């Protein structure tokens, strides 16, 4: 994609609603994660882990995000 097309895409994305931008962002994130062979297995492992002792608490997640 050349710079002109990229600029047009950015302009078009800027016209989307917040919800549409969120949908596009999640789509692009999933495409990116699918390309990364190291990240996806770890994500799948965490999703499939049924042992609640291995789950991170909401408080711990909030605390780690505020650091």
Phi and psi restraints in degrees (range 20) as a CNS / XPLOR table:
assign (resid 1 and name C) (resid 2 and name N)
       (resid 2 and name CA) (resid 2 and name C) 1.0 -83.9 20.0 2
assign (resid 2 and name N) (resid 2 and name CA)
       (resid 2 and name C) (resid 3 and name N) 1.0 172.7 20.0 2
assign (resid 2 and name C) (resid 3 and name N)
       (resid 3 and name CA) (resid 3 and name C) 1.0 -61.5 20.0 2
assign (resid 3 and name N) (resid 3 and name CA)
       (resid 3 and name C) (resid 4 and name N) 1.0 -36.2 20.0 2
assign (resid 3 and name C) (resid 4 and name N)
       (resid 4 and name CA) (resid 4 and name C) 1.0 -65.7 20.0 2
assign (resid 4 and name N) (resid 4 and name CA)
       (resid 4 and name C) (resid 5 and name N) 1.0 -45.8 20.0 2
assign (resid 4 and name C) (resid 5 and name N)
       (resid 5 and name CA) (resid 5 and name C) 1.0 -64.5 20.0 2
assign (resid 5 and name N) (resid 5 and name CA)
       (resid 5 and name C) (resid 6 and name N) 1.0 -38.7 20.0 2
assign (resid 5 and name C) (resid 6 and name N)
       (resid 6 and name CA) (resid 6 and name C) 1.0 -64.0 20.0 2
assign (resid 6 and name N) (resid 6 and name CA)
       (resid 6 and name C) (resid 7 and name N) 1.0 -41.8 20.0 2
assign (resid 6 and name C) (resid 7 and name N)
       (resid 7 and name CA) (resid 7 and name C) 1.0 -62.9 20.0 2
assign (resid 7 and name N) (resid 7 and name CA)
       (resid 7 and name C) (resid 8 and name N) 1.0 -41.1 20.0 2
assign (resid 7 and name C) (resid 8 and name N)
       (resid 8 and name CA) (resid 8 and name C) 1.0 -64.9 20.0 2
assign (resid 8 and name N) (resid 8 and name CA)
       (resid 8 and name C) (resid 9 and name N) 1.0 -40.0 20.0 2
assign (resid 8 and name C) (resid 9 and name N)
       (resid 9 and name CA) (resid 9 and name C) 1.0 -64.2 20.0 2
assign (resid 9 and name N) (resid 9 and name CA)
       (resid 9 and name C) (resid 10 and name N) 1.0 -44.1 20.0 2
assign (resid 9 and name C) (resid 10 and name N)
       (resid 10 and name CA) (resid 10 and name C) 1.0 -62.1 20.0 2
assign (resid 10 and name N) (resid 10 and name CA)
       (resid 10 and name C) (resid 11 and name N) 1.0 -40.7 20.0 2
assign (resid 10 and name C) (resid 11 and name N)
       (resid 11 and name CA) (resid 11 and name C) 1.0 -63.8 20.0 2
assign (resid 11 and name N) (resid 11 and name CA)
       (resid 11 and name C) (resid 12 and name N) 1.0 -43.9 20.0 2
assign (resid 11 and name C) (resid 12 and name N)
       (resid 12 and name CA) (resid 12 and name C) 1.0 -64.0 20.0 2
assign (resid 12 and name N) (resid 12 and name CA)
       (resid 12 and name C) (resid 13 and name N) 1.0 -40.1 20.0 2
assign (resid 12 and name C) (resid 13 and name N)
       (resid 13 and name CA) (resid 13 and name C) 1.0 -64.9 20.0 2
assign (resid 13 and name N) (resid 13 and name CA)
       (resid 13 and name C) (resid 14 and name N) 1.0 -36.4 20.0 2
assign (resid 13 and name C) (resid 14 and name N)
       (resid 14 and name CA) (resid 14 and name C) 1.0 -63.2 20.0 2
assign (resid 14 and name N) (resid 14 and name CA)
       (resid 14 and name C) (resid 15 and name N) 1.0 -22.5 20.0 2
assign (resid 14 and name C) (resid 15 and name N)
       (resid 15 and name CA) (resid 15 and name C) 1.0 -86.7 20.0 2
assign (resid 15 and name N) (resid 15 and name CA)
       (resid 15 and name C) (resid 16 and name N) 1.0 -10.7 20.0 2
assign (resid 15 and name C) (resid 16 and name N)
       (resid 16 and name CA) (resid 16 and name C) 1.0 -71.2 20.0 2
assign (resid 16 and name N) (resid 16 and name CA)
       (resid 16 and name C) (resid 17 and name N) 1.0 154.8 20.0 2
assign (resid 16 and name C) (resid 17 and name N)
       (resid 17 and name CA) (resid 17 and name C) 1.0 -69.5 20.0 2
assign (resid 17 and name N) (resid 17 and name CA)
       (resid 17 and name C) (resid 18 and name N) 1.0 165.4 20.0 2
assign (resid 17 and name C) (resid 18 and name N)
       (resid 18 and name CA) (resid 18 and name C) 1.0 -57.5 20.0 2
assign (resid 18 and name N) (resid 18 and name CA)
       (resid 18 and name C) (resid 19 and name N) 1.0 -42.7 20.0 2
assign (resid 18 and name C) (resid 19 and name N)
       (resid 19 and name CA) (resid 19 and name C) 1.0 -64.2 20.0 2
assign (resid 19 and name N) (resid 19 and name CA)
       (resid 19 and name C) (resid 20 and name N) 1.0 -40.4 20.0 2
assign (resid 19 and name C) (resid 20 and name N)
       (resid 20 and name CA) (resid 20 and name C) 1.0 -66.8 20.0 2
assign (resid 20 and name N) (resid 20 and name CA)
       (resid 20 and name C) (resid 21 and name N) 1.0 -39.4 20.0 2
assign (resid 20 and name C) (resid 21 and name N)
       (resid 21 and name CA) (resid 21 and name C) 1.0 -64.8 20.0 2
assign (resid 21 and name N) (resid 21 and name CA)
       (resid 21 and name C) (resid 22 and name N) 1.0 -39.8 20.0 2
assign (resid 21 and name C) (resid 22 and name N)
       (resid 22 and name CA) (resid 22 and name C) 1.0 -62.2 20.0 2
assign (resid 22 and name N) (resid 22 and name CA)
       (resid 22 and name C) (resid 23 and name N) 1.0 -42.6 20.0 2
assign (resid 22 and name C) (resid 23 and name N)
       (resid 23 and name CA) (resid 23 and name C) 1.0 -63.1 20.0 2
assign (resid 23 and name N) (resid 23 and name CA)
       (resid 23 and name C) (resid 24 and name N) 1.0 -45.1 20.0 2
assign (resid 23 and name C) (resid 24 and name N)
       (resid 24 and name CA) (resid 24 and name C) 1.0 -63.5 20.0 2
assign (resid 24 and name N) (resid 24 and name CA)
       (resid 24 and name C) (resid 25 and name N) 1.0 -42.4 20.0 2
assign (resid 24 and name C) (resid 25 and name N)
       (resid 25 and name CA) (resid 25 and name C) 1.0 -62.0 20.0 2
assign (resid 25 and name N) (resid 25 and name CA)
       (resid 25 and name C) (resid 26 and name N) 1.0 -41.8 20.0 2
assign (resid 25 and name C) (resid 26 and name N)
       (resid 26 and name CA) (resid 26 and name C) 1.0 -67.9 20.0 2
assign (resid 26 and name N) (resid 26 and name CA)
       (resid 26 and name C) (resid 27 and name N) 1.0 -36.7 20.0 2
assign (resid 26 and name C) (resid 27 and name N)
       (resid 27 and name CA) (resid 27 and name C) 1.0 -62.9 20.0 2
assign (resid 27 and name N) (resid 27 and name CA)
       (resid 27 and name C) (resid 28 and name N) 1.0 -46.8 20.0 2
assign (resid 27 and name C) (resid 28 and name N)
       (resid 28 and name CA) (resid 28 and name C) 1.0 -65.7 20.0 2
assign (resid 28 and name N) (resid 28 and name CA)
       (resid 28 and name C) (resid 29 and name N) 1.0 -37.2 20.0 2
assign (resid 28 and name C) (resid 29 and name N)
       (resid 29 and name CA) (resid 29 and name C) 1.0 -62.5 20.0 2
assign (resid 29 and name N) (resid 29 and name CA)
       (resid 29 and name C) (resid 30 and name N) 1.0 -44.4 20.0 2
assign (resid 29 and name C) (resid 30 and name N)
       (resid 30 and name CA) (resid 30 and name C) 1.0 -63.8 20.0 2
assign (resid 30 and name N) (resid 30 and name CA)
       (resid 30 and name C) (resid 31 and name N) 1.0 -39.3 20.0 2
assign (resid 30 and name C) (resid 31 and name N)
       (resid 31 and name CA) (resid 31 and name C) 1.0 -61.6 20.0 2
assign (resid 31 and name N) (resid 31 and name CA)
       (resid 31 and name C) (resid 32 and name N) 1.0 -42.3 20.0 2
assign (resid 31 and name C) (resid 32 and name N)
       (resid 32 and name CA) (resid 32 and name C) 1.0 -65.4 20.0 2
assign (resid 32 and name N) (resid 32 and name CA)
       (resid 32 and name C) (resid 33 and name N) 1.0 -44.1 20.0 2
assign (resid 32 and name C) (resid 33 and name N)
       (resid 33 and name CA) (resid 33 and name C) 1.0 -65.5 20.0 2
assign (resid 33 and name N) (resid 33 and name CA)
       (resid 33 and name C) (resid 34 and name N) 1.0 -34.5 20.0 2
assign (resid 33 and name C) (resid 34 and name N)
       (resid 34 and name CA) (resid 34 and name C) 1.0 -65.0 20.0 2
assign (resid 34 and name N) (resid 34 and name CA)
       (resid 34 and name C) (resid 35 and name N) 1.0 -28.8 20.0 2
assign (resid 34 and name C) (resid 35 and name N)
       (resid 35 and name CA) (resid 35 and name C) 1.0 -77.2 20.0 2
assign (resid 35 and name N) (resid 35 and name CA)
       (resid 35 and name C) (resid 36 and name N) 1.0 -24.2 20.0 2
assign (resid 35 and name C) (resid 36 and name N)
       (resid 36 and name CA) (resid 36 and name C) 1.0 -90.6 20.0 2
assign (resid 36 and name N) (resid 36 and name CA)
       (resid 36 and name C) (resid 37 and name N) 1.0 102.4 20.0 2
assign (resid 36 and name C) (resid 37 and name N)
       (resid 37 and name CA) (resid 37 and name C) 1.0 -67.8 20.0 2
assign (resid 37 and name N) (resid 37 and name CA)
       (resid 37 and name C) (resid 38 and name N) 1.0 -19.8 20.0 2
assign (resid 37 and name C) (resid 38 and name N)
       (resid 38 and name CA) (resid 38 and name C) 1.0 -85.6 20.0 2
assign (resid 38 and name N) (resid 38 and name CA)
       (resid 38 and name C) (resid 39 and name N) 1.0 -32.0 20.0 2
assign (resid 38 and name C) (resid 39 and name N)
       (resid 39 and name CA) (resid 39 and name C) 1.0 -79.9 20.0 2
assign (resid 39 and name N) (resid 39 and name CA)
       (resid 39 and name C) (resid 40 and name N) 1.0 -44.4 20.0 2
assign (resid 39 and name C) (resid 40 and name N)
       (resid 40 and name CA) (resid 40 and name C) 1.0 -59.0 20.0 2
assign (resid 40 and name N) (resid 40 and name CA)
       (resid 40 and name C) (resid 41 and name N) 1.0 -44.2 20.0 2
assign (resid 40 and name C) (resid 41 and name N)
       (resid 41 and name CA) (resid 41 and name C) 1.0 -59.7 20.0 2
assign (resid 41 and name N) (resid 41 and name CA)
       (resid 41 and name C) (resid 42 and name N) 1.0 -38.4 20.0 2
assign (resid 41 and name C) (resid 42 and name N)
       (resid 42 and name CA) (resid 42 and name C) 1.0 -65.9 20.0 2
assign (resid 42 and name N) (resid 42 and name CA)
       (resid 42 and name C) (resid 43 and name N) 1.0 -40.0 20.0 2
assign (resid 42 and name C) (resid 43 and name N)
       (resid 43 and name CA) (resid 43 and name C) 1.0 -65.1 20.0 2
assign (resid 43 and name N) (resid 43 and name CA)
       (resid 43 and name C) (resid 44 and name N) 1.0 -46.4 20.0 2
assign (resid 43 and name C) (resid 44 and name N)
       (resid 44 and name CA) (resid 44 and name C) 1.0 -61.1 20.0 2
assign (resid 44 and name N) (resid 44 and name CA)
       (resid 44 and name C) (resid 45 and name N) 1.0 -41.1 20.0 2
assign (resid 44 and name C) (resid 45 and name N)
       (resid 45 and name CA) (resid 45 and name C) 1.0 -61.4 20.0 2
assign (resid 45 and name N) (resid 45 and name CA)
       (resid 45 and name C) (resid 46 and name N) 1.0 -42.4 20.0 2
assign (resid 45 and name C) (resid 46 and name N)
       (resid 46 and name CA) (resid 46 and name C) 1.0 -68.7 20.0 2
assign (resid 46 and name N) (resid 46 and name CA)
       (resid 46 and name C) (resid 47 and name N) 1.0 -38.6 20.0 2
assign (resid 46 and name C) (resid 47 and name N)
       (resid 47 and name CA) (resid 47 and name C) 1.0 -66.5 20.0 2
assign (resid 47 and name N) (resid 47 and name CA)
       (resid 47 and name C) (resid 48 and name N) 1.0 -40.2 20.0 2
assign (resid 47 and name C) (resid 48 and name N)
       (resid 48 and name CA) (resid 48 and name C) 1.0 -82.3 20.0 2
assign (resid 48 and name N) (resid 48 and name CA)
       (resid 48 and name C) (resid 49 and name N) 1.0 -6.8 20.0 2
assign (resid 48 and name C) (resid 49 and name N)
       (resid 49 and name CA) (resid 49 and name C) 1.0 -73.4 20.0 2
assign (resid 49 and name N) (resid 49 and name CA)
       (resid 49 and name C) (resid 50 and name N) 1.0 108.6 20.0 2
assign (resid 49 and name C) (resid 50 and name N)
       (resid 50 and name CA) (resid 50 and name C) 1.0 -88.6 20.0 2
assign (resid 50 and name N) (resid 50 and name CA)
       (resid 50 and name C) (resid 51 and name N) 1.0 -6.3 20.0 2
assign (resid 50 and name C) (resid 51 and name N)
       (resid 51 and name CA) (resid 51 and name C) 1.0 -79.6 20.0 2
assign (resid 51 and name N) (resid 51 and name CA)
       (resid 51 and name C) (resid 52 and name N) 1.0 108.0 20.0 2
assign (resid 51 and name C) (resid 52 and name N)
       (resid 52 and name CA) (resid 52 and name C) 1.0 -63.0 20.0 2
assign (resid 52 and name N) (resid 52 and name CA)
       (resid 52 and name C) (resid 53 and name N) 1.0 -19.7 20.0 2
assign (resid 52 and name C) (resid 53 and name N)
       (resid 53 and name CA) (resid 53 and name C) 1.0 -65.1 20.0 2
assign (resid 53 and name N) (resid 53 and name CA)
       (resid 53 and name C) (resid 54 and name N) 1.0 -22.4 20.0 2
assign (resid 53 and name C) (resid 54 and name N)
       (resid 54 and name CA) (resid 54 and name C) 1.0 -92.6 20.0 2
assign (resid 54 and name N) (resid 54 and name CA)
       (resid 54 and name C) (resid 55 and name N) 1.0 -4.6 20.0 2
assign (resid 54 and name C) (resid 55 and name N)
       (resid 55 and name CA) (resid 55 and name C) 1.0 -80.6 20.0 2
assign (resid 55 and name N) (resid 55 and name CA)
       (resid 55 and name C) (resid 56 and name N) 1.0 141.4 20.0 2
assign (resid 55 and name C) (resid 56 and name N)
       (resid 56 and name CA) (resid 56 and name C) 1.0 -84.6 20.0 2
assign (resid 56 and name N) (resid 56 and name CA)
       (resid 56 and name C) (resid 57 and name N) 1.0 137.6 20.0 2
assign (resid 56 and name C) (resid 57 and name N)
       (resid 57 and name CA) (resid 57 and name C) 1.0 -73.9 20.0 2
assign (resid 57 and name N) (resid 57 and name CA)
       (resid 57 and name C) (resid 58 and name N) 1.0 157.7 20.0 2
assign (resid 57 and name C) (resid 58 and name N)
       (resid 58 and name CA) (resid 58 and name C) 1.0 -61.1 20.0 2
assign (resid 58 and name N) (resid 58 and name CA)
       (resid 58 and name C) (resid 59 and name N) 1.0 -39.7 20.0 2
assign (resid 58 and name C) (resid 59 and name N)
       (resid 59 and name CA) (resid 59 and name C) 1.0 -62.6 20.0 2
assign (resid 59 and name N) (resid 59 and name CA)
       (resid 59 and name C) (resid 60 and name N) 1.0 -44.3 20.0 2
assign (resid 59 and name C) (resid 60 and name N)
       (resid 60 and name CA) (resid 60 and name C) 1.0 -63.0 20.0 2
assign (resid 60 and name N) (resid 60 and name CA)
       (resid 60 and name C) (resid 61 and name N) 1.0 -39.2 20.0 2
assign (resid 60 and name C) (resid 61 and name N)
       (resid 61 and name CA) (resid 61 and name C) 1.0 -64.6 20.0 2
assign (resid 61 and name N) (resid 61 and name CA)
       (resid 61 and name C) (resid 62 and name N) 1.0 -47.1 20.0 2
assign (resid 61 and name C) (resid 62 and name N)
       (resid 62 and name CA) (resid 62 and name C) 1.0 -59.8 20.0 2
assign (resid 62 and name N) (resid 62 and name CA)
       (resid 62 and name C) (resid 63 and name N) 1.0 -43.8 20.0 2
assign (resid 62 and name C) (resid 63 and name N)
       (resid 63 and name CA) (resid 63 and name C) 1.0 -62.0 20.0 2
assign (resid 63 and name N) (resid 63 and name CA)
       (resid 63 and name C) (resid 64 and name N) 1.0 -40.9 20.0 2
assign (resid 63 and name C) (resid 64 and name N)
       (resid 64 and name CA) (resid 64 and name C) 1.0 -69.8 20.0 2
assign (resid 64 and name N) (resid 64 and name CA)
       (resid 64 and name C) (resid 65 and name N) 1.0 -30.3 20.0 2
assign (resid 64 and name C) (resid 65 and name N)
       (resid 65 and name CA) (resid 65 and name C) 1.0 -75.8 20.0 2
assign (resid 65 and name N) (resid 65 and name CA)
       (resid 65 and name C) (resid 66 and name N) 1.0 -26.6 20.0 2
assign (resid 65 and name C) (resid 66 and name N)
       (resid 66 and name CA) (resid 66 and name C) 1.0 -83.6 20.0 2
assign (resid 66 and name N) (resid 66 and name CA)
       (resid 66 and name C) (resid 67 and name N) 1.0 -8.7 20.0 2
